[in-house]
Structures are given as structure tokens and as C-alpha cells.
């Protein structure tokens, strides 16, 4: 089995074209271009379903705002607002603690309550 190697979009297109020209001989294409059989099969399958766009490497990339549906845009905005709210709540808790520490630090020492 051939170890995977990095390929560019142009290489993937060339491999798919070669495979399709040779009656979908995945093994022949894999050996010729030094890539795995399974990878050639996946590239051909994606090419047949989505065309050249299917061969693009989309790992780790988010959709652009203009590519999102209305629901996806709202979900992204909702997630952002929840995150901001959580940060604001944490900040409020921290400010309350700081205020309490300052109040204790600067209060007169004679005002302590006695246990009775």
C-alpha cells in the first residue's frame, strides 16, 4: 500500500482525469501517480458528485458568510452572542469579588461584628 502524500488541486484533477480516461482503473492511476487506491477512488467519487469543487481540500476552513444559509448565519450569530454573554457574566462575577475585597480592605477595623 502506498503511503499518502500531499497533492495539489491540479494534481488531483490530473489523477482523476487519468483514471477516467483509463475506464476507472483506480489501481493503475494509484500506481502511476504514487498515491493510494482508496484516495484515487474517493477523488473520482467526489469529482463525479460535485465536479472540480469536490476535489478541493476543505479541512480546517470555515465557510465564508456569503456561503452560509440563513439558518447557519443565525446559528453562528447565536453562538457568538452566547460566548459574549458568558464572558460578560464572568467579568461581572470577577468585578463583584474585587469590589468585596476592596470593601473589606478599606473598611474601618472597628466595624467587625462580634459573635454573640
C-alpha positions as CSV (number, residue, x, y, z in Angstrom):
1,X,0.0,0.0,0.0
2,X,1.3,3.4,-0.9
3,X,1.8,5.9,1.8
4,X,-0.2,9.0,1.4
5,X,1.4,12.2,0.1
6,X,0.3,15.7,-0.2
7,X,-1.3,16.6,-3.5
8,X,-2.4,19.9,-5.0
9,X,-5.8,20.6,-6.6
10,X,-4.2,20.4,-10.0
11,X,-2.6,17.0,-9.3
12,X,-5.9,15.6,-8.0
13,X,-7.6,16.8,-11.2
14,X,-4.9,15.2,-13.3
15,X,-5.2,11.9,-11.4
16,X,-9.0,11.9,-11.8
17,X,-8.8,12.7,-15.5
18,X,-6.2,9.9,-16.0
19,X,-8.4,7.4,-14.1
20,X,-11.5,8.3,-16.1
21,X,-9.6,8.1,-19.4
22,X,-8.5,4.6,-18.5
23,X,-12.0,3.3,-17.7
24,X,-11.9,4.0,-14.0
25,X,-8.8,1.8,-13.4
26,X,-8.1,3.1,-9.8
27,X,-5.2,0.7,-9.2
28,X,-3.5,1.8,-12.4
29,X,-3.9,5.5,-11.6
30,X,-2.7,4.9,-8.0
31,X,0.5,3.2,-9.1
32,X,1.2,5.7,-11.9
33,X,0.9,8.7,-9.5
34,X,2.2,7.1,-6.4
35,X,-1.0,7.6,-4.3
36,X,-3.2,5.1,-2.6
37,X,-6.0,3.2,-4.4
38,X,-8.6,4.4,-1.8
39,X,-7.6,8.0,-2.3
40,X,-8.0,7.8,-6.1
41,X,-11.4,6.1,-5.6
42,X,-12.5,8.9,-3.2
43,X,-11.3,11.7,-5.6
44,X,-13.1,10.1,-8.5
45,X,-16.3,9.7,-6.5
46,X,-16.2,13.3,-5.3
47,X,-15.5,14.6,-8.8
48,X,-18.5,12.7,-10.2
49,X,-20.7,14.1,-7.5
50,X,-19.5,17.7,-7.2
51,X,-17.2,18.3,-10.1
52,X,-13.9,20.2,-9.6
53,X,-15.1,21.8,-6.4
54,X,-15.4,18.3,-4.8
55,X,-11.6,17.9,-5.1
56,X,-10.8,21.0,-3.0
57,X,-9.2,20.3,0.4
58,X,-11.6,22.0,2.9
59,X,-10.1,20.7,6.1
60,X,-10.0,23.3,8.8
61,X,-11.7,26.0,6.8
62,X,-14.9,27.7,7.8
63,X,-17.5,28.7,5.2
64,X,-17.5,32.3,4.3
65,X,-20.5,34.4,5.4
66,X,-21.8,34.6,1.8
67,X,-21.8,30.8,1.5
68,X,-23.9,30.2,4.6
69,X,-27.6,29.6,4.6
70,X,-29.9,31.9,6.7
71,X,-30.1,29.2,9.4
72,X,-26.4,28.8,9.5
73,X,-25.9,32.5,9.8
74,X,-28.3,32.7,12.7
75,X,-26.7,29.7,14.4
76,X,-23.3,31.4,14.1
77,X,-24.6,34.7,15.4
78,X,-26.4,32.9,18.3
79,X,-23.1,31.1,19.2
80,X,-21.2,34.3,19.1
81,X,-23.8,36.1,21.3
82,X,-23.8,33.2,23.9
83,X,-20.0,33.4,24.1
84,X,-20.1,37.2,24.6
85,X,-22.8,36.7,27.3
86,X,-20.7,34.1,29.1
87,X,-17.6,36.4,29.1
88,X,-19.8,39.3,30.4
89,X,-21.1,37.1,33.2
90,X,-17.6,36.1,34.2
91,X,-16.4,39.7,34.1
92,X,-19.4,40.7,36.4
93,X,-18.5,37.9,38.9
94,X,-14.9,39.0,38.9
95,X,-15.8,42.7,39.5
96,X,-18.1,41.7,42.4
97,X,-15.2,39.8,44.0
98,X,-12.8,42.7,43.5
99,X,-15.4,45.1,44.9
100,X,-15.9,42.9,48.0
101,X,-12.1,42.6,48.6
102,X,-11.7,46.4,48.3
103,X,-14.6,47.0,50.7
104,X,-13.0,44.7,53.3
105,X,-9.6,46.2,52.8
106,X,-10.7,49.8,53.2
107,X,-13.5,49.4,55.8
108,X,-12.7,50.6,59.4
109,X,-11.4,47.8,61.6
110,X,-13.7,48.7,64.4
111,X,-16.8,47.7,62.4
112,X,-16.3,44.0,62.7
113,X,-19.3,42.1,64.1
114,X,-18.8,40.1,67.2
115,X,-20.2,36.6,67.6
116,X,-22.7,36.5,70.4
